[in-house]
Amino acid sequence: MLNCIDNSGAALVECALVVGQKRHARIGTSLPCSPSAGSRGTQKQGLTGTGDRIVVVVQEQRGASSSGMAGISAAAKVKRGDIRHAVVVRTKYPTQRRDGSVVRFDDNACVLLNKSGDPVGSRINGVVGAELKRKKWSKILSMAPMQA
C-alpha cells in the first residue's frame, strides 16, 4: 500500500504491477504488490524504487475538507476502484545515492498520472526523492514543496 500525496482525491493506493516488468513487483522489500505475490515462493520478485512507473488501484478516497469545496471536487478526479498509473516518489527501502549517502523515508508514497503521463493533481503535499531528477520527472519535482 502506498500513500497518494497529491490532491487527486485518492488517499491510499495498492500497487498492481510495475510498468515494464512481467512479474509481480514490490515497493522496497516488505510490501508485496499483490496478495498472491507472497505465496509464490519460487518466483523471483522485482523491486521498484523512486521514479519508477507503476499501475495502482485506488483503495481509499480522501474526504472533503470541513471548509467545503466549490465547483469540481477533488473526489471527482479519482474514485475507489479506479486503475491508474502512478510514479513512486518515496520508499521505505534505503536508496544508495552516487555520493555515498543513503536515503530512507518513513512511508511509501506515489503521485497519480493521467493517460498522457502528467500528474492528475495540481499540488503535491510532502517531500519527494531527488532521484526523480535523473528519471526525467521534472514536472513532479517542480510541483513538490521540497526534495530530499
N, CA, C and O atoms as a GROMACS GRO file, in nm:
protein
  592
    1MET      N    1   0.083  -0.118   0.000
    1MET     CA    2   0.000   0.000   0.000
    1MET      C    3   0.088   0.125   0.000
    1MET      O    4   0.192   0.129   0.066
    2LEU      N    5   0.046   0.223  -0.074
    2LEU     CA    6   0.120   0.349  -0.084
    2LEU      C    7   0.026   0.465  -0.052
    2LEU      O    8  -0.093   0.459  -0.080
    3ASN      N    9   0.081   0.568   0.008
    3ASN     CA   10   0.007   0.692   0.028
    3ASN      C   11   0.011   0.770  -0.102
    3ASN      O   12   0.113   0.774  -0.171
    4CYS      N   13  -0.101   0.834  -0.136
    4CYS     CA   14  -0.106   0.920  -0.253
    4CYS      C   15  -0.092   1.063  -0.203
    4CYS      O   16  -0.178   1.111  -0.129
    5ILE      N   17   0.016   1.132  -0.242
    5ILE     CA   18   0.047   1.261  -0.182
    5ILE      C   19   0.010   1.380  -0.270
    5ILE      O   20   0.059   1.491  -0.248
    6ASP      N   21  -0.076   1.359  -0.370
    6ASP     CA   22  -0.122   1.473  -0.449
    6ASP      C   23  -0.268   1.501  -0.415
    6ASP      O   24  -0.328   1.431  -0.334
    7ASN      N   25  -0.326   1.604  -0.476
    7ASN     CA   26  -0.464   1.639  -0.446
    7ASN      C   27  -0.560   1.582  -0.551
    7ASN      O   28  -0.655   1.649  -0.591
    8SER      N   29  -0.537   1.460  -0.593
    8SER     CA   30  -0.621   1.394  -0.693
    8SER      C   31  -0.748   1.336  -0.633
    8SER      O   32  -0.842   1.306  -0.706
    9GLY      N   33  -0.753   1.320  -0.502
    9GLY     CA   34  -0.870   1.264  -0.436
    9GLY      C   35  -0.845   1.126  -0.379
    9GLY      O   36  -0.927   1.077  -0.301
   10ALA      N   37  -0.736   1.062  -0.414
   10ALA     CA   38  -0.702   0.930  -0.360
   10ALA      C   39  -0.616   0.948  -0.236
   10ALA      O   40  -0.529   1.035  -0.231
   11ALA      N   41  -0.640   0.865  -0.135
   11ALA     CA   42  -0.560   0.871  -0.013
   11ALA      C   43  -0.465   0.753  -0.004
   11ALA      O   44  -0.349   0.768   0.034
   12LEU      N   45  -0.514   0.634  -0.039
   12LEU     CA   46  -0.436   0.512  -0.028
   12LEU      C   47  -0.454   0.431  -0.155
   12LEU      O   48  -0.566   0.411  -0.201
   13VAL      N   49  -0.344   0.382  -0.213
   13VAL     CA   50  -0.350   0.302  -0.335
   13VAL      C   51  -0.270   0.174  -0.314
   13VAL      O   52  -0.180   0.167  -0.230
   14GLU      N   53  -0.305   0.072  -0.393
   14GLU     CA   54  -0.235  -0.056  -0.387
   14GLU      C   55  -0.165  -0.080  -0.520
   14GLU      O   56  -0.224  -0.060  -0.626
   15CYS      N   57  -0.041  -0.122  -0.514
   15CYS     CA   58   0.037  -0.147  -0.635
   15CYS      C   59  -0.009  -0.277  -0.700
   15CYS      O   60  -0.020  -0.380  -0.633
   16ALA      N   61  -0.037  -0.273  -0.830
   16ALA     CA   62  -0.076  -0.392  -0.904
   16ALA      C   63   0.043  -0.449  -0.979
   16ALA      O   64   0.066  -0.570  -0.975
   17LEU      N   65   0.119  -0.365  -1.048
   17LEU     CA   66   0.239  -0.411  -1.117
   17LEU      C   67   0.327  -0.292  -1.153
   17LEU      O   68   0.283  -0.177  -1.152
   18VAL      N   69   0.452  -0.323  -1.184
   18VAL     CA   70   0.546  -0.220  -1.228
   18VAL      C   71   0.547  -0.221  -1.380
   18VAL      O   72   0.560  -0.327  -1.442
   19VAL      N   73   0.533  -0.105  -1.440
   19VAL     CA   74   0.531  -0.095  -1.586
   19VAL      C   75   0.668  -0.137  -1.638
   19VAL      O   76   0.771  -0.085  -1.594
   20GLY      N   77   0.669  -0.232  -1.731
   20GLY     CA   78   0.795  -0.279  -1.788
   20GLY      C   79   0.844  -0.410  -1.728
   20GLY      O   80   0.942  -0.466  -1.778
   21GLN      N   81   0.780  -0.460  -1.622
   21GLN     CA   82   0.818  -0.588  -1.564
   21GLN      C   83   0.703  -0.686  -1.579
   21GLN      O   84   0.587  -0.648  -1.565
   22LYS      N   85   0.735  -0.811  -1.608
   22LYS     CA   86   0.631  -0.911  -1.628
   22LYS      C   87   0.589  -0.975  -1.496
   22LYS      O   88   0.475  -1.021  -1.483
   23ARG      N   89   0.679  -0.980  -1.401
   23ARG     CA   90   0.649  -1.046  -1.275
   23ARG      C   91   0.590  -0.948  -1.175
   23ARG      O   92   0.595  -0.826  -1.193
   24HIS      N   93   0.535  -1.004  -1.067
   24HIS     CA   94   0.487  -0.919  -0.958
   24HIS      C   95   0.604  -0.842  -0.902
   24HIS      O   96   0.716  -0.893  -0.898
   25ALA      N   97   0.582  -0.722  -0.859
   25ALA     CA   98   0.689  -0.640  -0.805
   25ALA      C   99   0.652  -0.591  -0.667
   25ALA      O  100   0.537  -0.599  -0.625
   26ARG      N  101   0.751  -0.540  -0.597
   26ARG     CA  102   0.729  -0.489  -0.463
   26ARG      C  103   0.790  -0.350  -0.450
   26ARG      O  104   0.887  -0.316  -0.517
   27ILE      N  105   0.731  -0.272  -0.361
   27ILE     CA  106   0.788  -0.143  -0.325
   27ILE      C  107   0.884  -0.172  -0.211
   27ILE      O  108   0.840  -0.212  -0.104
   28GLY      N  109   1.012  -0.152  -0.231
   28GLY     CA  110   1.109  -0.186  -0.127
   28GLY      C  111   1.116  -0.336  -0.108
   28GLY      O  112   1.110  -0.410  -0.206
   29THR      N  113   1.130  -0.382   0.016
   29THR     CA  114   1.140  -0.526   0.040
   29THR      C  115   1.027  -0.582   0.122
   29THR      O  116   1.011  -0.704   0.128
   30SER      N  117   0.947  -0.499   0.186
   30SER     CA  118   0.849  -0.553   0.279
   30SER      C  119   0.705  -0.542   0.233
   30SER      O  120   0.616  -0.587   0.305
   31LEU      N  121   0.679  -0.484   0.116
   31LEU     CA  122   0.542  -0.463   0.074
   31LEU      C  123   0.513  -0.535  -0.058
   31LEU      O  124   0.546  -0.481  -0.164
   32PRO      N  125   0.453  -0.655  -0.056
   32PRO     CA  126   0.416  -0.719  -0.182
   32PRO      C  127   0.304  -0.642  -0.249
   32PRO      O  128   0.213  -0.591  -0.183
   33CYS      N  129   0.310  -0.632  -0.382
   33CYS     CA  130   0.212  -0.553  -0.455
   33CYS      C  131   0.081  -0.625  -0.476
   33CYS      O  132  -0.020  -0.560  -0.502
   34SER      N  133   0.078  -0.754  -0.468
   34SER     CA  134  -0.048  -0.826  -0.480
   34SER      C  135  -0.055  -0.930  -0.370
   34SER      O  136   0.049  -0.978  -0.324
   35PRO      N  137  -0.176  -0.967  -0.328
   35PRO     CA  138  -0.188  -1.064  -0.220
   35PRO      C  139  -0.123  -1.198  -0.252
   35PRO      O  140  -0.074  -1.266  -0.163
   36SER      N  141  -0.123  -1.237  -0.380
   36SER     CA  142  -0.067  -1.366  -0.417
   36SER      C  143   0.084  -1.362  -0.437
   36SER      O  144   0.147  -1.466  -0.455
   37ALA      N  145   0.144  -1.243  -0.435
   37ALA     CA  146   0.287  -1.232  -0.462
   37ALA      C  147   0.369  -1.300  -0.354
   37ALA      O  148   0.475  -1.356  -0.383
   38GLY      N  149   0.322  -1.296  -0.229
   38GLY     CA  150   0.397  -1.358  -0.121
   38GLY      C  151   0.391  -1.509  -0.125
   38GLY      O  152   0.479  -1.576  -0.071
   39SER      N  153   0.287  -1.566  -0.187
   39SER     CA  154   0.272  -1.711  -0.189
   39SER      C  155   0.351  -1.777  -0.301
   39SER      O  156   0.355  -1.900  -0.307
   40ARG      N  157   0.412  -1.702  -0.388
   40ARG     CA  158   0.490  -1.759  -0.498
   40ARG      C  159   0.636  -1.770  -0.455
   40ARG      O  160   0.719  -1.690  -0.497
   41GLY      N  161   0.666  -1.866  -0.374
   41GLY     CA  162   0.798  -1.879  -0.316
   41GLY      C  163   0.909  -1.898  -0.417
   41GLY      O  164   1.021  -1.852  -0.393
   42THR      N  165   0.882  -1.963  -0.529
   42THR     CA  166   0.988  -1.990  -0.626
   42THR      C  167   1.007  -1.876  -0.726
   42THR      O  168   1.111  -1.869  -0.792
   43GLN      N  169   0.909  -1.789  -0.738
   43GLN     CA  170   0.919  -1.682  -0.837
   43GLN      C  171   0.994  -1.563  -0.778
   43GLN      O  172   0.958  -1.513  -0.672
   44LYS      N  173   1.097  -1.519  -0.847
   44LYS     CA  174   1.175  -1.404  -0.802
   44LYS      C  175   1.096  -1.276  -0.828
   44LYS      O  176   1.044  -1.256  -0.938
   45GLN      N  177   1.089  -1.190  -0.727
   45GLN     CA  178   1.012  -1.068  -0.741
   45GLN      C  179   1.104  -0.949  -0.761
   45GLN      O  180   1.211  -0.941  -0.701
   46GLY      N  181   1.062  -0.857  -0.847
   46GLY     CA  182   1.141  -0.737  -0.871
   46GLY      C  183   1.114  -0.632  -0.765
   46GLY      O  184   1.015  -0.639  -0.692
   47LEU      N  185   1.202  -0.537  -0.757
   47LEU     CA  186   1.184  -0.426  -0.665
   47LEU      C  187   1.164  -0.299  -0.746
   47LEU      O  188   1.217  -0.285  -0.856
   48THR      N  189   1.090  -0.209  -0.690
   48THR     CA  190   1.072  -0.080  -0.754
   48THR      C  191   1.123   0.029  -0.662
   48THR      O  192   1.116   0.016  -0.539
   49GLY      N  193   1.173   0.135  -0.718
   49GLY     CA  194   1.228   0.243  -0.638
   49GLY      C  195   1.172   0.377  -0.680
   49GLY      O  196   1.078   0.385  -0.760
   50THR      N  197   1.228   0.481  -0.626
   50THR     CA  198   1.184   0.617  -0.655
   50THR      C  199   1.199   0.647  -0.804
   50THR      O  200   1.306   0.625  -0.862
   51GLY      N  201   1.092   0.697  -0.864
   51GLY     CA  202   1.095   0.732  -1.006
   51GLY      C  203   1.039   0.626  -1.098
   51GLY      O  204   1.024   0.651  -1.217
   52ASP      N  205   1.007   0.508  -1.046
   52ASP     CA  206   0.952   0.402  -1.130
   52ASP      C  207   0.802   0.424  -1.151
   52ASP      O  208   0.731   0.471  -1.062
   53ARG      N  209   0.755   0.387  -1.270
   53ARG     CA  210   0.613   0.399  -1.304
   53ARG      C  211   0.545   0.267  -1.270
   53ARG      O  212   0.593   0.161  -1.308
   54ILE      N  213   0.432   0.275  -1.200
   54ILE     CA  214   0.359   0.156  -1.157
   54ILE      C  215   0.212   0.171  -1.192
   54ILE      O  216   0.164   0.281  -1.222
   55VAL      N  217   0.139   0.059  -1.189
   55VAL     CA  218  -0.006   0.059  -1.206
   55VAL      C  219  -0.065   0.035  -1.068
   55VAL      O  220  -0.026  -0.058  -0.998
   56VAL      N  221  -0.161   0.120  -1.028
   56VAL     CA  222  -0.218   0.112  -0.894
   56VAL      C  223  -0.370   0.104  -0.901
   56VAL      O  224  -0.432   0.142  -1.000
   57VAL      N  225  -0.429   0.054  -0.791
   57VAL     CA  226  -0.573   0.052  -0.772
   57VAL      C  227  -0.604   0.140  -0.652
   57VAL      O  228  -0.545   0.123  -0.546
   58VAL      N  229  -0.696   0.234  -0.668
   58VAL     CA  230  -0.732   0.325  -0.559
   58VAL      C  231  -0.811   0.248  -0.454
   58VAL      O  232  -0.915   0.190  -0.486
   59GLN      N  233  -0.762   0.246  -0.330
   59GLN     CA  234  -0.828   0.174  -0.221
   59GLN      C  235  -0.913   0.265  -0.133
   59GLN      O  236  -1.022   0.227  -0.091
   60GLU      N  237  -0.863   0.386  -0.105
   60GLU     CA  238  -0.937   0.480  -0.021
   60GLU      C  239  -0.935   0.618  -0.084
   60GLU      O  240  -0.835   0.660  -0.143
   61GLN      N  241  -1.049   0.688  -0.072
   61GLN     CA  242  -1.058   0.825  -0.120
   61GLN      C  243  -1.032   0.921  -0.006
   61GLN      O  244  -1.056   0.889   0.110
   62ARG      N  245  -0.984   1.037  -0.040
   62ARG     CA  246  -0.964   1.143   0.058
   62ARG      C  247  -1.098   1.215   0.075
   62ARG      O  248  -1.163   1.248  -0.024
   63GLY      N  249  -1.138   1.239   0.199
   63GLY     CA  250  -1.265   1.307   0.225
   63GLY      C  251  -1.256   1.455   0.197
   63GLY      O  252  -1.147   1.512   0.196
   64ALA      N  253  -1.371   1.518   0.174
   64ALA     CA  254  -1.376   1.663   0.152
   64ALA      C  255  -1.346   1.733   0.284
   64ALA      O  256  -1.381   1.684   0.390
   65SER      N  257  -1.281   1.847   0.276
   65SER     CA  258  -1.244   1.920   0.397
   65SER      C  259  -1.368   1.984   0.460
   65SER      O  260  -1.471   1.997   0.395
   66SER      N  261  -1.355   2.022   0.586
   66SER     CA  262  -1.468   2.080   0.658
   66SER      C  263  -1.504   2.218   0.605
   66SER      O  264  -1.616   2.265   0.624
   67SER      N  265  -1.410   2.284   0.538
   67SER     CA  266  -1.437   2.418   0.485
   67SER      C  267  -1.528   2.414   0.362
   67SER      O  268  -1.580   2.517   0.319
   68GLY      N  269  -1.547   2.295   0.306
   68GLY     CA  270  -1.633   2.282   0.189
   68GLY      C  271  -1.556   2.307   0.061
   68GLY      O  272  -1.456   2.378   0.060
   69MET      N  273  -1.605   2.247  -0.046
   69MET     CA  274  -1.536   2.262  -0.174
   69MET      C  275  -1.637   2.307  -0.278
   69MET      O  276  -1.746   2.250  -0.288
   70ALA      N  277  -1.602   2.407  -0.353
   70ALA     CA  278  -1.691   2.459  -0.456
   70ALA      C  279  -1.645   2.408  -0.592
   70ALA      O  280  -1.527   2.379  -0.612
   71GLY      N  281  -1.738   2.398  -0.685
   71GLY     CA  282  -1.702   2.356  -0.821
   71GLY      C  283  -1.672   2.208  -0.828
   71GLY      O  284  -1.740   2.126  -0.765
   72ILE      N  285  -1.571   2.172  -0.905
   72ILE     CA  286  -1.532   2.033  -0.922
   72ILE      C  287  -1.458   1.987  -0.798
   72ILE      O  288  -1.356   2.045  -0.762
   73SER      N  289  -1.509   1.884  -0.735
   73SER     CA  290  -1.444   1.835  -0.613
   73SER      C  291  -1.325   1.748  -0.648
   73SER      O  292  -1.318   1.691  -0.757
   74ALA      N  293  -1.232   1.738  -0.554
   74ALA     CA  294  -1.114   1.655  -0.575
   74ALA      C  295  -1.152   1.509  -0.585
   74ALA      O  296  -1.084   1.431  -0.652
   75ALA      N  297  -1.260   1.470  -0.517
   75ALA     CA  298  -1.302   1.330  -0.519
   75ALA      C  299  -1.352   1.289  -0.658
   75ALA      O  300  -1.356   1.170  -0.688
   76ALA      N  301  -1.390   1.386  -0.741
   76ALA     CA  302  -1.440   1.353  -0.874
   76ALA      C  303  -1.327   1.313  -0.969
   76ALA      O  304  -1.354   1.252  -1.072
   77LYS      N  305  -1.202   1.347  -0.936
   77LYS     CA  306  -1.090   1.313  -1.023
   77LYS      C  307  -1.064   1.163  -1.025
   77LYS      O  308  -1.046   1.104  -1.132
   78VAL      N  309  -1.062   1.101  -0.908
   78VAL     CA  310  -1.046   0.956  -0.900
   78VAL      C  311  -1.145   0.900  -0.799
   78VAL      O  312  -1.183   0.967  -0.703
   79LYS      N  313  -1.186   0.776  -0.820
   79LYS     CA  314  -1.280   0.710  -0.730
   79LYS      C  315  -1.220   0.579  -0.682
   79LYS      O  316  -1.125   0.528  -0.742
   80ARG      N  317  -1.276   0.525  -0.577
   80ARG     CA  318  -1.230   0.398  -0.523
   80ARG      C  319  -1.250   0.289  -0.629
   80ARG      O  320  -1.356   0.279  -0.690
   81GLY      N  321  -1.147   0.209  -0.651
   81GLY     CA  322  -1.153   0.103  -0.750
   81GLY      C  323  -1.095   0.141  -0.885
   81GLY      O  324  -1.076   0.054  -0.971
   82ASP      N  325  -1.065   0.269  -0.907
   82ASP     CA  326  -1.005   0.312  -1.033
   82ASP      C  327  -0.865   0.253  -1.048
   82ASP      O  328  -0.791   0.241  -0.951
   83ILE      N  329  -0.831   0.217  -1.171
   83ILE     CA  330  -0.697   0.168  -1.202
   83ILE      C  331  -0.623   0.280  -1.274
   83ILE      O  332  -0.668   0.328  -1.378
   84ARG      N  333  -0.511   0.322  -1.218
   84ARG     CA  334  -0.435   0.435  -1.271
   84ARG      C  335  -0.287   0.403  -1.275
   84ARG      O  336  -0.240   0.310  -1.210
   85HIS      N  337  -0.213   0.482  -1.351
   85HIS     CA  338  -0.067   0.478  -1.346
   85HIS      C  339  -0.023   0.576  -1.239
   85HIS      O  340  -0.092   0.674  -1.211
   86ALA      N  341   0.094   0.550  -1.181
   86ALA     CA  342   0.149   0.638  -1.077
   86ALA      C  343   0.300   0.633  -1.083
   86ALA      O  344   0.358   0.543  -1.144
   87VAL      N  345   0.364   0.730  -1.019
   87VAL     CA  346   0.509   0.734  -1.006
   87VAL      C  347   0.542   0.725  -0.858
   87VAL      O  348   0.484   0.798  -0.776
   88VAL      N  349   0.634   0.636  -0.822
   88VAL     CA  350   0.678   0.624  -0.684
   88VAL      C  351   0.769   0.742  -0.654
   88VAL      O  352   0.866   0.767  -0.726
   89VAL      N  353   0.738   0.817  -0.546
   89VAL     CA  354   0.818   0.935  -0.511
   89VAL      C  355   0.893   0.918  -0.379
   89VAL      O  356   0.988   0.992  -0.352
   90ARG      N  357   0.853   0.822  -0.296
   90ARG     CA  358   0.922   0.792  -0.170
   90ARG      C  359   0.911   0.643  -0.143
   90ARG      O  360   0.809   0.582  -0.172
   91THR      N  361   1.018   0.584  -0.086
   91THR     CA  362   1.014   0.443  -0.046
   91THR      C  363   1.076   0.426   0.092
   91THR      O  364   1.166   0.501   0.131
   92LYS      N  365   1.027   0.326   0.164
   92LYS     CA  366   1.085   0.292   0.293
   92LYS      C  367   1.221   0.225   0.275
   92LYS      O  368   1.309   0.236   0.360
   93TYR      N  369   1.236   0.157   0.162
   93TYR     CA  370   1.359   0.083   0.136
   93TYR      C  371   1.475   0.181   0.118
   93TYR      O  372   1.462   0.277   0.041
   94PRO      N  373   1.588   0.160   0.185
   94PRO     CA  374   1.701   0.254   0.173
   94PRO      C  375   1.755   0.261   0.030
   94PRO      O  376   1.773   0.159  -0.037
   95THR      N  377   1.780   0.383  -0.017
   95THR     CA  378   1.832   0.407  -0.151
   95THR      C  379   1.974   0.462  -0.140
   95THR      O  380   1.998   0.562  -0.074
   96GLN      N  381   2.068   0.395  -0.206
   96GLN     CA  382   2.207   0.439  -0.208
   96GLN      C  383   2.224   0.540  -0.321
   96GLN      O  384   2.190   0.512  -0.436
   97ARG      N  385   2.276   0.657  -0.288
   97ARG     CA  386   2.300   0.760  -0.389
   97ARG      C  387   2.444   0.756  -0.436
   97ARG      O  388   2.528   0.692  -0.373
   98ARG      N  389   2.471   0.823  -0.547
   98ARG     CA  390   2.605   0.820  -0.607
   98ARG      C  391   2.711   0.882  -0.518
   98ARG      O  392   2.828   0.844  -0.525
   99ASP      N  393   2.671   0.978  -0.434
   99ASP     CA  394   2.768   1.042  -0.345
   99ASP      C  395   2.796   0.959  -0.219
   99ASP      O  396   2.876   1.001  -0.135
  100GLY      N  397   2.734   0.843  -0.206
  100GLY     CA  398   2.758   0.754  -0.094
  100GLY      C  399   2.655   0.763   0.017
  100GLY      O  400   2.653   0.678   0.106
  101SER      N  401   2.570   0.865   0.014
  101SER     CA  402   2.468   0.878   0.118
  101SER      C  403   2.354   0.779   0.095
  101SER      O  404   2.331   0.734  -0.017
  102VAL      N  405   2.285   0.746   0.202
  102VAL     CA  406   2.173   0.654   0.196
  102VAL      C  407   2.048   0.729   0.242
  102VAL      O  408   2.049   0.794   0.347
  103VAL      N  409   1.940   0.721   0.164
  103VAL     CA  410   1.816   0.790   0.196
  103VAL      C  411   1.707   0.688   0.219
  103VAL      O  412   1.691   0.593   0.142
  104ARG      N  413   1.631   0.708   0.328
  104ARG     CA  414   1.520   0.619   0.361
  104ARG      C  415   1.407   0.706   0.415
  104ARG      O  416   1.429   0.790   0.502
  105PHE      N  417   1.286   0.686   0.363
  105PHE     CA  418   1.170   0.764   0.406
  105PHE      C  419   1.085   0.682   0.503
  105PHE      O  420   1.105   0.561   0.516
  106ASP      N  421   0.992   0.748   0.570
  106ASP     CA  422   0.906   0.681   0.668
  106ASP      C  423   0.792   0.604   0.605
  106ASP      O  424   0.734   0.516   0.669
  107ASP      N  425   0.758   0.634   0.480
  107ASP     CA  426   0.645   0.567   0.416
  107ASP      C  427   0.673   0.550   0.267
  107ASP      O  428   0.770   0.604   0.213
  108ASN      N  429   0.586   0.474   0.202
  108ASN     CA  430   0.589   0.459   0.057
  108ASN      C  431   0.483   0.553   0.001
  108ASN      O  432   0.368   0.551   0.047
  109ALA      N  433   0.519   0.635  -0.096
  109ALA     CA  434   0.424   0.733  -0.149
  109ALA      C  435   0.435   0.742  -0.300
  109ALA      O  436   0.539   0.711  -0.359
  110CYS      N  437   0.325   0.786  -0.363
  110CYS     CA  438   0.322   0.799  -0.508
  110CYS      C  439   0.240   0.920  -0.550
  110CYS      O  440   0.171   0.981  -0.468
  111VAL      N  441   0.249   0.953  -0.678
  111VAL     CA  442   0.170   1.059  -0.741
  111VAL      C  443   0.099   0.997  -0.860
  111VAL      O  444   0.163   0.931  -0.942
  112LEU      N  445  -0.033   1.016  -0.870
  112LEU     CA  446  -0.111   0.958  -0.979
  112LEU      C  447  -0.088   1.033  -1.110
  112LEU      O  448  -0.067   1.154  -1.111
  113LEU      N  449  -0.093   0.958  -1.221
  113LEU     CA  450  -0.073   1.014  -1.355
  113LEU      C  451  -0.197   0.993  -1.440
  113LEU      O  452  -0.272   0.898  -1.418
  114ASN      N  453  -0.218   1.081  -1.538
  114ASN     CA  454  -0.326   1.060  -1.635
  114ASN      C  455  -0.271   0.982  -1.754
  114ASN      O  456  -0.157   0.937  -1.752
  115LYS      N  457  -0.353   0.967  -1.858
  115LYS     CA  458  -0.312   0.885  -1.972
  115LYS      C  459  -0.193   0.941  -2.048
  115LYS      O  460  -0.116   0.866  -2.108
  116SER      N  461  -0.177   1.073  -2.046
  116SER     CA  462  -0.065   1.134  -2.118
  116SER      C  463   0.063   1.139  -2.034
  116SER      O  464   0.166   1.184  -2.083
  117GLY      N  465   0.057   1.094  -1.909
  117GLY     CA  466   0.176   1.090  -1.825
  117GLY      C  467   0.196   1.211  -1.737
  117GLY      O  468   0.299   1.223  -1.670
  118ASP      N  469   0.100   1.303  -1.735
  118ASP     CA  470   0.108   1.421  -1.649
  118ASP      C  471   0.039   1.391  -1.516
  118ASP      O  472  -0.051   1.307  -1.511
  119PRO      N  473   0.080   1.457  -1.408
  119PRO     CA  474   0.015   1.435  -1.278
  119PRO      C  475  -0.133   1.473  -1.281
  119PRO      O  476  -0.171   1.573  -1.343
  120VAL      N  477  -0.217   1.393  -1.214
  120VAL     CA  478  -0.361   1.420  -1.207
  120VAL      C  479  -0.387   1.541  -1.118
  120VAL      O  480  -0.467   1.627  -1.153
  121GLY      N  481  -0.320   1.547  -1.005
  121GLY     CA  482  -0.338   1.659  -0.913
  121GLY      C  483  -0.257   1.780  -0.954
  121GLY      O  484  -0.167   1.772  -1.038
  122SER      N  485  -0.292   1.893  -0.894
  122SER     CA  486  -0.220   2.017  -0.925
  122SER      C  487  -0.126   2.058  -0.813
  122SER      O  488  -0.055   2.158  -0.825
  123ARG      N  489  -0.123   1.980  -0.705
  123ARG     CA  490  -0.039   2.014  -0.590
  123ARG      C  491   0.012   1.885  -0.528
  123ARG      O  492  -0.058   1.784  -0.527
  124ILE      N  493   0.134   1.887  -0.475
  124ILE     CA  494   0.193   1.772  -0.407
  124ILE      C  495   0.219   1.811  -0.263
  124ILE      O  496   0.276   1.916  -0.236
  125ASN      N  497   0.177   1.726  -0.171
  125ASN     CA  498   0.195   1.751  -0.028
  125ASN      C  499   0.306   1.662   0.023
  125ASN      O  500   0.292   1.539   0.025
  126GLY      N  501   0.416   1.720   0.065
  126GLY     CA  502   0.524   1.641   0.123
  126GLY      C  503   0.649   1.637   0.037
  126GLY      O  504   0.654   1.693  -0.072
  127VAL      N  505   0.748   1.570   0.091
  127VAL     CA  506   0.880   1.562   0.030
  127VAL      C  507   0.882   1.453  -0.076
  127VAL      O  508   0.816   1.350  -0.062
  128VAL      N  509   0.959   1.475  -0.183
  128VAL     CA  510   0.981   1.373  -0.285
  128VAL      C  511   1.130   1.347  -0.296
  128VAL      O  512   1.211   1.433  -0.262
  129GLY      N  513   1.167   1.229  -0.345
  129GLY     CA  514   1.307   1.194  -0.360
  129GLY      C  515   1.372   1.266  -0.476
  129GLY      O  516   1.309   1.288  -0.579
  130ALA      N  517   1.498   1.302  -0.461
  130ALA     CA  518   1.571   1.372  -0.566
  130ALA      C  519   1.604   1.280  -0.684
  130ALA      O  520   1.646   1.328  -0.789
  131GLU      N  521   1.584   1.150  -0.668
  131GLU     CA  522   1.609   1.055  -0.777
  131GLU      C  523   1.515   1.078  -0.895
  131GLU      O  524   1.542   1.030  -1.005
  132LEU      N  525   1.406   1.150  -0.873
  132LEU     CA  526   1.313   1.182  -0.982
  132LEU      C  527   1.380   1.267  -1.090
  132LEU      O  528   1.340   1.262  -1.206
  133LYS      N  529   1.480   1.344  -1.051
  133LYS     CA  530   1.550   1.430  -1.147
  133LYS      C  531   1.622   1.346  -1.252
  133LYS      O  532   1.618   1.379  -1.371
  134ARG      N  533   1.688   1.239  -1.209
  134ARG     CA  534   1.759   1.151  -1.302
  134ARG      C  535   1.664   1.077  -1.394
  134ARG      O  536   1.700   1.044  -1.507
  135LYS      N  537   1.542   1.052  -1.348
  135LYS     CA  538   1.447   0.975  -1.427
  135LYS      C  539   1.348   1.063  -1.504
  135LYS      O  540   1.245   1.015  -1.549
  136LYS      N  541   1.381   1.191  -1.517
  136LYS     CA  542   1.307   1.285  -1.604
  136LYS      C  543   1.163   1.313  -1.558
  136LYS      O  544   1.074   1.326  -1.642
  137TRP      N  545   1.140   1.323  -1.429
  137TRP     CA  546   1.009   1.361  -1.376
  137TRP      C  547   1.014   1.504  -1.325
  137TRP      O  548   0.980   1.530  -1.210
  138SER      N  549   1.056   1.598  -1.409
  138SER     CA  550   1.075   1.737  -1.367
  138SER      C  551   0.944   1.806  -1.332
  138SER      O  552   0.942   1.896  -1.248
  139LYS      N  553   0.834   1.766  -1.395
  139LYS     CA  554   0.703   1.826  -1.364
  139LYS      C  555   0.665   1.799  -1.218
  139LYS      O  556   0.615   1.887  -1.149
  140ILE      N  557   0.690   1.677  -1.172
  140ILE     CA  558   0.659   1.641  -1.033
  140ILE      C  559   0.753   1.715  -0.939
  140ILE      O  560   0.710   1.762  -0.834
  141LEU      N  561   0.880   1.725  -0.975
  141LEU     CA  562   0.976   1.797  -0.891
  141LEU      C  563   0.939   1.944  -0.877
  141LEU      O  564   0.956   2.002  -0.770
  142SER      N  565   0.889   2.005  -0.982
  142SER     CA  566   0.854   2.147  -0.975
  142SER      C  567   0.728   2.171  -0.891
  142SER      O  568   0.713   2.278  -0.834
  143MET      N  569   0.640   2.072  -0.882
  143MET     CA  570   0.519   2.086  -0.801
  143MET      C  571   0.544   2.057  -0.653
  143MET      O  572   0.468   2.103  -0.567
  144ALA      N  573   0.649   1.984  -0.622
  144ALA     CA  574   0.676   1.943  -0.484
  144ALA      C  575   0.734   2.059  -0.403
  144ALA      O  576   0.811   2.139  -0.456
  145PRO      N  577   0.696   2.068  -0.275
  145PRO     CA  578   0.749   2.177  -0.192
  145PRO      C  579   0.896   2.157  -0.155
  145PRO      O  580   0.967   2.254  -0.129
  146MET      N  581   0.942   2.030  -0.151
  146MET     CA  582   1.080   2.004  -0.109
  146MET      C  583   1.129   1.871  -0.167
  146MET      O  584   1.051   1.779  -0.188
  147GLN      N  585   1.261   1.864  -0.192
  147GLN     CA  586   1.325   1.741  -0.238
  147GLN      C  587   1.421   1.694  -0.130
  147GLN      O  588   1.481   1.774  -0.059
  148ALA      N  589   1.433   1.562  -0.118
  148ALA     CA  590   1.529   1.507  -0.021
  148ALA      C  591   1.619   1.406  -0.088
  148ALA      O  592   1.706   1.348  -0.023
   0.00000   0.00000   0.00000
